[in-house]
Amino acid sequence: MQDQNPGWADRAARAAVIGLLLAAPAMICFRGLASCAVDPDVGWQLQSGAWILQHHALPHTDPFSRTAAGHPWQDYSWLFDLLLVELYRWFNLDGLVLYSATMAVAITAAIYRLVSRVQPDFIRNAILTVAALLCVARDFTPRPWLFTILLFAIELDILMQFRRTRRVILLLWLPLIFALWANLHIQFIDGLLVLGIAALEPLLARWAKWGDTPRTATPLWIAFAACVAAALLNPYGIGIYRDAWIMGSQTGVLNTVGEMHALAFRSVGDYLLLFLALAAAAVLFRRGRPAPFETLLLAMSAVLSFRSQRDAWVLAIVAVALIAEKLRPANQESDPAPAWTIPITVAATACVFVFGFFALQVTNARLRSFQAKEMPVQAVDFVKARHYPGPLFNDYNWGGFLIWQLGQPVTIDGRAGLYGDAGIDRSMATWGGGPHWDADPALRSAALVIAPLRDALTQLLRQDPGFQLVYQDKVAAVFVRRAPQ
């Protein structure tokens, strides 16, 4: 049973435990250094940030690819790119780890606040936060989607508090959130979708006699319109919505890009996410038909998360929020912790964070060793030393790294919306040694190939009289086109 009047010693102990809980995801990031060092998209985002600083402008056409050169391209994560390149400038590769760890702590804090504001039981709050953390941990990489996860949790917290209290002043935060969000990551669209569901709830309840007596939707519709307008406060204006539509309707990457695959149920986090979804549905429907907002929110999050494993965080956050709210004892409100406990929590978090950073040996040397095991680090050094010219032919996963380290226009990289499903499929088929691999226009026009050692195309090029193997290590092989006889 939850203690309704904990003493100061109990509150201090809880604050310290919360601090340890918040620091836990930082330990996950420090132990998983390799994921930060070899993330395939970090390279092009670092180079994009450097390009912006160099030109004092934002790109409107692609500056990094030879196959899509001059094509319209909007760097919708431009603000994140600037942050990342500054962190790299200050801390080198350590900056990528520090970003991931800091954002992971902030996300955990937002999730804990979300559940604790509707659930008075401390133990339940801790369990739900840990459950969500285990599901979200796969996304603790140096990507802009960490800002999306954080801002989504904050938005959901605001909406749930508004639905309980009807305090319109809470909604004033939403346009500010979306003005920032739209300059950090394209998935601000998910946040607008949640807000739209909340605004539709009174209409659904009235028309379909679904749920309790409907309340006015005016404040939510005004907030929705304000957030749509606030998202236009980005360098690309309404074009950001066009990019969001392209990204959302590009279904080919779901089958070709690993992080976009559906859950494979090969990890504890996958099964835990399924359990949270079932538990959320159970608590929603145990007392009859729930409110439209809750039902549609759970359905939307299930579709997004089971469709793509990198979006598992949506369902995790929504599920623990619904479980926390529906398991709250009747007529019992959460007891907010006194302000004096906040420094205890912050101090505990900071101490564990700093201790873990040094104890787990987060160093640039270790990060570069991890990078050299997965990326063509030595191959790039060889190409630079020999001054081999392009045009370059490369695979999807190494494109970002080559943009960053080699400085030559690449064939393809992780910007899926730029190349489209056809471009990605063509690259995958060629590197897989599929039929007519030698007819790929990008390969036929290439003078330099940096190839993963074990790919099928690498073995085919060894036998191709048009290419010569000039370098090979345990990770990559380098081929140059032979001069015509």
KEZATI-705421 format. One record per residue (C-alpha): chain; y negated, x, z negated. Coordinates in steps of 0.2 Angstrom, whole numbers. Each point is the difference from the previous one (the first is absolute). Example, Ala and Ser with C-alpha at 12.3 -4.5 7.8 and 13.67 -1.06 7.14 Angstrom:
> A_22_62_-39
> A_-17_6_3
//
This chain:
> A_0_0_0
> A_-17_6_5
> A_-11_6_-15
> A_-15_-11_0
> A_-11_11_-12
> A_6_18_3
> A_-9_13_-12
> A_-10_14_5
> A_15_12_-1
> A_10_-11_11
> A_-14_-2_13
> A_-3_19_0
> A_19_3_3
> A_0_-13_14
> A_-15_8_8
> A_9_17_0
> A_16_-8_8
> A_-11_-8_13
> A_-7_17_4
> A_17_7_2
> A_5_-14_11
> A_-16_3_11
> A_4_18_2
> A_18_-3_5
> A_-4_-2_19
> A_-9_16_0
> A_16_9_-6
> A_9_-9_15
> A_-13_8_12
> A_1_17_-8
> A_19_0_1
> A_0_-6_18
> A_-12_14_7
> A_9_0_17
> A_-5_-18_4
> A_-18_6_-1
> A_2_16_10
> A_10_-7_14
> A_-8_-18_2
> A_-1_-2_19
> A_-17_-8_1
> A_-10_11_-12
> A_-4_12_14
> A_-9_-11_12
> A_-9_-8_-14
> A_-6_17_-6
> A_-5_5_17
> A_-9_-17_2
> A_-10_3_-16
> A_-5_18_7
> A_-5_-7_17
> A_-11_-13_-9
> A_-8_14_-10
> A_-2_11_15
> A_-8_-13_12
> A_-9_-10_-14
> A_7_-16_9
> A_15_-11_1
> A_12_1_14
> A_1_-15_12
> A_12_8_12
> A_15_11_-3
> A_-4_18_-2
> A_17_7_-5
> A_13_-6_13
> A_3_5_18
> A_9_-15_5
> A_-13_-12_-8
> A_-15_10_2
> A_-16_-10_3
> A_9_-16_-5
> A_-9_-11_-13
> A_4_5_-18
> A_-7_-5_-16
> A_2_10_-15
> A_1_-15_-12
> A_5_12_-15
> A_-15_11_3
> A_-6_0_-18
> A_17_5_-6
> A_1_14_13
> A_-17_7_-7
> A_7_-1_-18
> A_16_9_5
> A_-8_14_10
> A_-12_3_-15
> A_15_1_-12
> A_9_12_12
> A_-16_10_1
> A_-1_1_-19
> A_18_2_-5
> A_10_3_16
> A_17_-9_0
> A_-2_-3_-19
> A_-13_-12_4
> A_12_-11_9
> A_11_-1_-15
> A_-15_-3_-12
> A_-5_-14_11
> A_17_-8_0
> A_3_2_-19
> A_-18_-7_-4
> A_2_-15_11
> A_17_-3_-7
> A_-7_0_-18
> A_-14_-12_5
> A_13_-12_9
> A_11_0_-16
> A_-16_-4_-10
> A_-5_-14_11
> A_18_-8_0
> A_1_2_-19
> A_-17_-9_-2
> A_5_-13_12
> A_16_-5_-10
> A_-8_3_-17
> A_-14_-12_3
> A_12_-15_2
> A_14_6_-11
> A_-2_3_-19
> A_16_9_-3
> A_-2_19_0
> A_18_4_4
> A_1_-12_15
> A_-16_7_7
> A_8_18_-1
> A_16_-5_7
> A_-8_-10_15
> A_-12_15_3
> A_15_12_1
> A_9_-11_11
> A_-14_-1_12
> A_-3_19_-1
> A_18_3_5
> A_-2_-11_16
> A_-17_7_5
> A_5_19_-4
> A_5_2_18
> A_-18_-2_6
> A_-7_14_-11
> A_-4_11_15
> A_-18_6_5
> A_-3_-15_11
> A_-15_-13_0
> A_12_-14_-4
> A_-1_6_-18
> A_-18_-7_0
> A_7_-16_7
> A_13_-2_-14
> A_-13_3_-13
> A_-13_-12_7
> A_14_-13_3
> A_5_0_-18
> A_-18_-1_-5
> A_-4_-15_12
> A_16_-9_-7
> A_-6_2_-17
> A_-17_-7_4
> A_8_-15_9
> A_12_-4_-14
> A_-14_1_-13
> A_-11_-12_10
> A_14_-12_2
> A_3_-1_-19
> A_-19_1_-5
> A_-9_-7_15
> A_-14_13_-3
> A_-8_2_17
> A_-9_16_-6
> A_17_9_2
> A_0_-3_19
> A_-16_10_2
> A_10_15_-1
> A_11_-4_15
> A_-13_4_14
> A_-4_17_-8
> A_19_4_0
> A_2_-5_18
> A_-15_9_6
> A_8_16_-7
> A_18_-5_5
> A_-4_-2_18
> A_-6_18_1
> A_15_7_-8
> A_15_-9_7
> A_4_-13_13
> A_11_-10_-12
> A_-15_-8_-7
> A_6_-14_11
> A_14_-3_-13
> A_-13_-3_-13
> A_-9_-12_11
> A_16_-9_3
> A_3_-2_-19
> A_-18_-7_-2
> A_2_-12_14
> A_16_-7_-8
> A_-10_-2_-16
> A_-14_-10_9
> A_13_-11_9
> A_9_-5_-16
> A_-11_-15_-4
> A_1_-7_17
> A_19_2_0
> A_1_-8_-17
> A_-10_-15_6
> A_8_-3_17
> A_18_3_-4
> A_-1_-6_-18
> A_6_17_-5
> A_-3_6_-18
> A_-13_-5_-12
> A_-16_-10_3
> A_-10_11_12
> A_-16_9_-4
> A_-14_3_11
> A_2_14_12
> A_-18_4_3
> A_-2_16_-10
> A_16_7_8
> A_-6_-4_17
> A_-17_8_-3
> A_9_15_-7
> A_12_1_15
> A_-15_-1_12
> A_-9_13_-9
> A_15_12_0
> A_2_-2_18
> A_-18_4_3
> A_1_15_-13
> A_14_7_10
> A_-12_1_15
> A_-10_13_-9
> A_10_14_8
> A_-5_12_14
> A_10_-10_13
> A_-6_-17_-5
> A_11_-15_7
> A_11_13_9
> A_9_3_-17
> A_8_-17_2
> A_6_4_17
> A_9_15_-6
> A_7_-10_-14
> A_7_-12_12
> A_8_14_11
> A_8_8_-15
> A_7_-17_-7
> A_7_-5_17
> A_8_17_5
> A_18_-4_-5
> A_8_14_9
> A_-4_13_-13
> A_10_-10_-12
> A_16_6_8
> A_-6_18_5
> A_-10_6_-15
> A_10_4_-15
> A_-13_-6_-13
> A_-2_-16_9
> A_19_-5_-1
> A_6_-14_-11
> A_7_4_-17
> A_17_9_2
> A_5_-4_-18
> A_5_18_-3
> A_-11_2_-16
> A_-3_-7_-17
> A_-17_-5_5
> A_7_-11_15
> A_11_-10_-12
> A_-13_-1_-13
> A_-12_-8_12
> A_13_-13_5
> A_3_-4_-18
> A_-19_-2_-3
> A_-1_-11_15
> A_14_-11_-6
> A_-7_0_-18
> A_-17_-5_6
> A_7_-15_10
> A_10_-5_-15
> A_-15_-1_-12
> A_-10_-8_13
> A_12_-15_3
> A_8_-2_-17
> A_-12_-14_-4
> A_-2_-9_16
> A_-10_4_15
> A_-13_14_-3
> A_-18_1_6
> A_-2_3_19
> A_-9_17_-3
> A_14_7_-10
> A_14_-6_12
> A_-9_6_16
> A_-5_16_-9
> A_18_4_-4
> A_6_-5_17
> A_-13_11_9
> A_4_15_-11
> A_18_-2_3
> A_-2_0_19
> A_-11_15_0
> A_10_10_-12
> A_18_-4_7
> A_-7_3_18
> A_-6_18_-4
> A_5_11_-14
> A_-17_8_-1
> A_-7_-17_-5
> A_12_-2_-14
> A_-15_1_-12
> A_-6_-17_5
> A_15_-9_-7
> A_1_11_-15
> A_-18_-4_-5
> A_1_-18_3
> A_17_-3_-8
> A_-5_9_-16
> A_-16_-10_-1
> A_9_-16_2
> A_13_4_-12
> A_-12_5_-13
> A_-11_-16_2
> A_15_-12_0
> A_8_8_-15
> A_-15_-1_-11
> A_3_-11_-15
> A_-9_-17_1
> A_-18_0_-8
> A_1_19_-4
> A_-13_11_8
> A_1_19_2
> A_-8_10_-14
> A_-11_13_8
> A_1_17_-7
> A_-16_6_-9
> A_-12_12_9
> A_4_14_-12
> A_18_1_6
> A_-6_5_18
> A_-4_18_-4
> A_17_2_-8
> A_8_-7_16
> A_-11_11_11
> A_4_16_-10
> A_19_-3_0
> A_0_-2_18
> A_-11_15_4
> A_10_11_-12
> A_17_-5_9
> A_-8_2_17
> A_-7_17_-3
> A_16_6_-9
> A_11_-7_14
> A_-11_9_14
> A_3_17_-8
> A_17_-3_-7
> A_7_-6_17
> A_-8_15_9
> A_-11_-10_12
> A_-6_15_10
> A_-6_3_18
> A_14_13_2
> A_14_-12_-4
> A_-8_-14_11
> A_-1_12_14
> A_18_5_-2
> A_5_-18_0
> A_-10_-3_16
> A_8_15_9
> A_17_-8_-3
> A_-5_-16_9
> A_-14_4_12
> A_-2_13_14
> A_-11_12_-10
> A_7_16_6
> A_2_-7_18
> A_-19_-4_0
> A_-4_17_-6
> A_10_8_14
> A_-8_-11_13
> A_-17_5_-7
> A_4_18_0
> A_6_0_18
> A_-14_-12_6
> A_11_-11_9
> A_-10_-14_9
> A_4_-18_2
> A_3_-13_5
> A_10_-3_-15
> A_15_-11_-2
> A_5_-5_-18
> A_9_-14_-9
> A_-7_-14_-11
> A_3_7_-17
> A_-8_17_3
> A_-15_-7_10
> A_-12_-1_-15
> A_5_17_-6
> A_-3_8_17
> A_-17_-8_1
> A_-5_7_-16
> A_8_18_2
> A_1_4_18
> A_-16_-8_7
> A_7_-5_17
> A_0_-18_6
> A_17_-7_-4
> A_12_-12_9
> A_2_-12_-14
> A_-3_-2_-19
> A_0_-13_-14
> A_-14_-11_7
> A_12_-13_6
> A_-13_-12_5
> A_-8_13_12
> A_17_3_10
> A_7_-17_-1
> A_18_-5_0
> A_3_6_17
> A_-6_17_-3
> A_10_2_-16
> A_16_-6_8
> A_-2_12_14
> A_-3_14_-12
> A_15_-5_-10
> A_11_-2_15
> A_-4_17_7
> A_2_10_-16
> A_17_-9_-2
> A_6_6_17
> A_1_-18_7
> A_2_-4_18
> A_-14_8_11
> A_-6_11_-14
> A_-6_12_13
> A_-11_-13_9
> A_-11_-2_-15
> A_-18_4_7
> A_-6_8_-16
> A_15_12_1
> A_-2_3_18
> A_-18_5_-2
> A_3_11_-15
> A_-1_19_0
> A_4_2_-19
> A_13_-10_-10
> A_2_2_-19
> A_16_-9_-4
> A_10_-4_-16
> A_15_11_0
> A_13_-14_-1
> A_-7_-13_12
> A_10_-4_16
> A_-14_5_11
> A_0_18_-8
> A_18_3_6
> A_-4_-7_17
> A_-15_11_3
> A_11_15_-4
> A_9_-3_16
> A_-15_-5_10
> A_-5_13_12
> A_-18_-6_0
> A_-2_6_-18
> A_2_16_-10
> A_4_1_-18
> A_-12_12_-8
> A_2_-3_-18
> A_12_-8_-13
> A_2_-1_-19
> A_9_-12_-11
> A_-13_-14_3
> A_-7_1_17
> A_2_7_18
> A_-14_5_12
> A_3_-2_19
> A_-13_5_13
> A_1_-5_18
> A_6_13_12
> A_-11_6_14
> A_5_-7_17
> A_10_12_11
//
